[in-house]
Amino acid sequence: MGSNVSDFGQEPNTDLDISNVAELQISPTRVIRLLLFVIAGLLVLSSLGQISHHVFDRGSVFGLVRLVYVDEEANLPTAYSTFAWMLCSLLAAMIATAKKQGGDRFTQYWRRFSFVFAYLTLDEATSIHELFTGPTRTLFHASGLFYYAWVIPGGIFFLLFALSCFKFVRTLPMKTQVLMMLAGATFVTGAIGMEMIGGWYAEAFGFQADLTYSLIVSVEETLEMLGVLILLYALLSYMSAHTPPFRIRVLSK
C-alpha cells in the first residue's frame, strides 16, 4: 500500500539492509471478507437478541441483548462501526500523504475525505447528529418521515459534500468511481432513508420499540455497515494500484 512514511525527523539508519526488512502485506479482498464476516456475526447476534426480547420476553439475558443490539450505543456494533470509519480516515490520510509527496494537485480532496471520515468516526462513537434533532424538529415543525429531524441538516450536508467532491471523484479510475458512488448511495440509503422510515413508524405506532421497528433499524444499520465496507474496499484497492508502497520503520531511539 501507499507511499513512504517519514521517520519523524530522525536520521535513517544507513546500515540497515532493506532487503531483510519484514514486510506486512494487506490484501483488500481478504480484509473485506474478514470484515464482512464480522458484520454478519454482529447482525445475527443482534437479531437473535431481538427475537429473545420480543418473542420470548427476555430482554436482557445478562445484558447481552443490549451489548449486541445494532440500535444501542456503546456496545459491540458501535465499536465496530467506529473502527471502520477510523480506518477509512486513516487510509484517506495515507493516500493524501502519498499524493502530496508526488505533487498531486488533488491532495486537498483526500485530506477532505480524511477529515470527514474522522468526524463520522467521532459521530459514530458519540451520536453527535442526534443533538440536531430537537432544535431542527422545533424549527421546521417536523413530523412523519422527518420526525428524526437531524436527517434534514444531515441530508443537506451530504448533498453539499457530494457536490463539492463530484468533479474530483470523476477523475479517479472507473473502478474507484463506481465503488465510491456505490458506497455513498448504500450508506445514505441506510443512514437517512431508513432513518426516515424508522421515524415515521415510531411516531405513527408508538415509541416503544417492537419487532417491526427492530427490523427497520436492522436494515438501516446493515446498509450503513455495508456502505462503509464498500468504501474501505475502494480505498484499499486504490492504494494497492495507484500509490507507492508504504514503509514504517521503528527507530532505535
SVG drawing of the C-alpha trace seen along z (x, -y; Angstrom):
<svg xmlns="http://www.w3.org/2000/svg" viewBox="-50 -27 76 44">
<polyline fill="none" stroke="black" stroke-width="0.4" points="0.0,0.0 0.7,-3.7 3.9,-5.9 6.8,-6.0 6.0,-7.1 8.5,-9.7 10.9,-8.8 9.7,-11.8 12.8,-13.9 15.3,-11.1 18.3,-10.3 17.7,-7.0 20.0,-4.1 22.1,-3.7 23.4,-0.4 20.0,1.2 19.7,3.8 16.3,3.1 16.3,6.4 15.9,8.1 13.2,5.7 10.0,7.6 7.0,6.6 3.4,6.6 1.2,7.3 -2.5,6.5 -4.9,8.0 -8.0,5.7 -10.1,8.8 -9.1,10.7 -9.7,7.6 -13.2,7.1 -14.0,10.8 -12.9,10.7 -14.9,7.6 -18.0,9.0 -17.8,12.0 -17.7,9.7 -20.7,7.7 -22.7,10.9 -21.9,12.1 -23.0,8.9 -26.2,8.8 -27.0,12.4 -26.4,11.8 -28.4,8.6 -31.3,10.4 -31.2,13.3 -31.2,10.7 -34.3,9.0 -36.1,12.3 -35.3,13.1 -36.6,9.7 -39.8,9.5 -40.8,13.2 -39.7,14.8 -39.9,11.7 -36.3,12.0 -34.9,8.5 -31.7,8.7 -30.1,12.1 -27.3,10.9 -27.0,7.7 -26.1,9.5 -29.2,8.3 -28.1,4.6 -24.5,5.5 -25.2,6.7 -28.2,4.7 -27.4,2.5 -29.6,-0.4 -27.8,-0.8 -24.8,-2.9 -21.5,-2.0 -21.7,1.7 -20.1,4.1 -21.8,2.9 -20.9,-0.7 -17.3,0.3 -17.1,2.0 -18.6,-0.9 -16.3,-3.4 -13.3,-1.3 -14.4,-1.0 -14.8,-4.8 -11.4,-5.4 -9.8,-3.0 -11.3,-4.9 -10.0,-8.2 -6.5,-6.7 -6.4,-5.3 -7.5,-8.6 -4.8,-10.4 -2.2,-7.9 -3.3,-8.5 -3.1,-12.2 0.4,-11.8 1.4,-9.9 -0.2,-12.3 1.4,-15.3 4.9,-13.7 4.1,-13.1 2.9,-16.7 -0.6,-15.7 -3.0,-18.7 -5.9,-16.7 -4.2,-16.1 -6.7,-18.5 -9.6,-16.3 -8.0,-13.2 -7.4,-15.4 -11.1,-16.5 -12.2,-12.8 -9.9,-12.0 -11.4,-14.9 -15.0,-14.0 -14.3,-10.3 -12.7,-11.4 -15.8,-13.3 -18.0,-10.3 -15.8,-8.2 -16.5,-10.6 -20.2,-10.8 -20.5,-7.0 -19.0,-6.9 -20.9,-9.8 -24.1,-10.2 -23.4,-14.0 -26.0,-14.1 -28.8,-13.4 -28.2,-16.7 -29.7,-18.4 -33.0,-16.5 -34.8,-18.6 -33.9,-22.1 -34.5,-21.1 -37.8,-19.5 -38.9,-22.6 -37.7,-25.0 -39.4,-23.1 -42.3,-21.5 -41.0,-18.3 -43.1,-15.1 -43.7,-11.9 -40.7,-11.0 -38.8,-13.9 -39.6,-13.1 -36.0,-12.3 -35.3,-15.8 -31.5,-15.5 -31.9,-14.0 -32.7,-17.5 -29.3,-19.1 -27.6,-15.7 -29.1,-15.3 -28.1,-18.9 -24.5,-18.3 -24.2,-15.1 -25.5,-16.7 -23.1,-19.7 -20.2,-17.4 -21.0,-15.1 -21.3,-18.1 -18.0,-19.6 -16.2,-16.3 -18.0,-15.1 -15.6,-16.5 -12.7,-15.1 -14.3,-11.6 -14.8,-11.7 -11.0,-12.0 -10.4,-8.7 -10.1,-5.3 -13.5,-3.9 -13.4,-1.1 -12.8,-3.6 -15.5,-5.9 -18.1,-3.2 -17.2,-1.8 -17.2,-5.3 -20.6,-6.2 -22.0,-2.8 -20.6,-3.2 -22.2,-6.7 -25.5,-5.6 -25.7,-2.5 -24.7,-4.3 -27.1,-7.3 -30.0,-4.9 -29.5,-3.4 -28.4,-6.4 -31.0,-8.8 -33.5,-6.8 -34.2,-4.0 -33.9,-6.5 -36.8,-8.5 -38.9,-5.3 -38.0,-4.5 -39.0,-7.9 -42.3,-7.7 -43.0,-4.3 -42.1,-5.4 -44.4,-8.4 -47.3,-6.6 -47.3,-3.4 -45.8,-4.5 -42.3,-5.0 -42.0,-1.6 -39.7,0.4 -41.3,3.5 -40.1,6.3 -41.1,4.4 -39.1,1.3 -36.2,3.5 -36.3,4.9 -36.3,1.4 -33.3,0.5 -31.5,3.7 -31.9,2.9 -30.7,-0.7 -27.6,0.5 -26.9,3.2 -26.9,0.7 -24.6,-1.7 -22.1,1.1 -22.1,2.3 -21.6,-1.2 -18.6,-1.8 -17.3,1.7 -17.5,0.8 -15.7,-2.5 -12.9,-0.6 -12.5,1.7 -12.5,-1.3 -9.7,-3.0 -7.6,0.2 -7.9,1.1 -6.9,-2.4 -3.9,-2.4 -2.7,1.0 -2.9,-0.1 -2.2,-3.9 0.2,-4.7 3.7,-3.5 4.4,-1.1 4.3,-2.5 7.2,-1.7 7.1,-2.1 10.4,-1.9 10.7,-1.5 13.7,-3.7 16.2,-2.7 15.5,-5.9"/>
</svg>
